[in-house]
Amino acid sequence: MNNIINKIKNLTFEDVNKNLILLALLALIYRLGNFYNTFIPKPFEIIVLLIVLLVIVDIFKNNKIKEFFFSIPRDIKIAFICLVFSVLLGWGVSILKGIPYTFNALLEFGAFIFSLSIFLLILIYTRNDKNYVKIYFYALLLPAVYGIFVFFPKAVYYLSLGNAGTFLGLTMNPNIISKILLIPAFFFITYSLFKSENKWLRVRYIAVSFSLVSLLFWTASRGGLISLLFASIFIWLVFSFNNFNWKKLFYSGLLIFVILAVGFALTPNTGKQRVFLRILYPAGSDASSYLAIKDKSVGYVVDKFINDRADSPVFINPERETRFQIWPFYFRQVWINPLGIGPNTHFSFNLRDYNGEYINSGPHNTLLQIWLWGGLLGILSFLYIFISAFKNLFIKLKSDFNPFTLALLGALFAVSISIMFDDSLGFFWFFIILALALRYENTTS
């Protein structure tokens, strides 16, 4: 007991903060509640705020400002400063233009600050111990525990982890939970591709992959499913073209296809039905047509789609998908505002969906979002950091092609696809993966 007390007494600010970051990442599994309505912060934000305060104390007490400042790669540091400056400049421009701000816009900016904070904290506290890159990545695999609910679907509704036939976990938001699940999904899918001396270990990787893919289908998030598809193809090609041969290409592709197919087969019927509804009757569909089939079986939904072409939305009439109206609008705005307008991406504009309802939404695309916030400087700074993360992982794979590096690359690619369908500057997981990808080094080489 005395040894434990002595160890605690001897902990430095750095030791404490490293472990608090780990605790914060584990706390990300809980995202229930809406701060806009309750004003109650979630555990992650509370812990990150505590870490920031401890960092400030450490800087002044131990004179660490130079050490922390120079621990971040010079090019990333410059790009980061330019990114922050561009958003603040855009905010100033919007004030001069008299653009009104909503409380929701300020909350979005606050979430963005937390994203930048955890990004910097990970870069700083992995500078001397690269093993923490792996430790922090493993912490993001915690949502894999949700996989057990694939086999006990009724427990999801008993524990209030789902709603209206979809799995939501401790988020109550299908878009968020789908992005979260992509990270462990591609960790286990990637490890399933590599041969292991312990065959049963590989079987377990495949089994967990089945359950996570099933959960992704169960969330019925179109962005999540598109990310799953494209990232699966990406991982398959990267894996296959390393020491390429046709047998490897075929068998790895077959394994990934089996994982996706079995995952869908394991999805509860309510989840399958929601997937088809989300695909065949997306946002902007005829409301009366949708309401008539929302509680019908998968077979009924598909049969109605085939036999009633007039109500077939996005495939026959793509203009019914509201994103196809939102994206062009915001694309025009970024050209009109080359310096950006700061954190204001929820304009009240005269756009109506297929049902005649007003659309009052953000750009539903993170690149458009940062472009509008920070203008040309903002998007270029963001893209430099983004591309640098991919570049680092490809360089590491070239020197040592191992499952962890490929899993990190797959997770980064998957969440990068998913943020193209939402305003995700407040999606902490993306910035965490981005920081891990920038800092990662092969410890085995």
Secondary structure, DSSP 8 states (H G I E B T S, - for coil): -HHHHHHHHT--HHHHHHHHHHHHHHHTT---S-HHHH----HHHHHHHHHHHHHHHHHHHHT-HHHHHHHS-HHHHHHHHHHHHHHHHHHHHHHHHT----HHHHHHHHHHHHHHHHHHHHHHHTSS-THHHHHHHHHTTGGGGGGGGGS-HHHHHHTT-EETTEE-TTTT-HHHHHHHHHHHHHHHHHHHHS--SSHHHHHHHHHHHHHHHHHHHHHT-HHHHHHHHHHHHHHHHHHHTTT--HHHHHHHHHHHHHHHHHHHHHS-HHHHHHHHHHHHS-TTS-HHHHHHHTTS-HHHHHHHHHH-GGG--TTT-GGGSTHHHHHHHHHHHHHH-TT--SS--------B-TTS-B-----S-HHHHHHHHHHHHHHHHHHHHHHHHHHHHHHHHHH---HHHHHHHHHHHHHHHHGGGS--TT-HHHHHHHHHHHH---S--
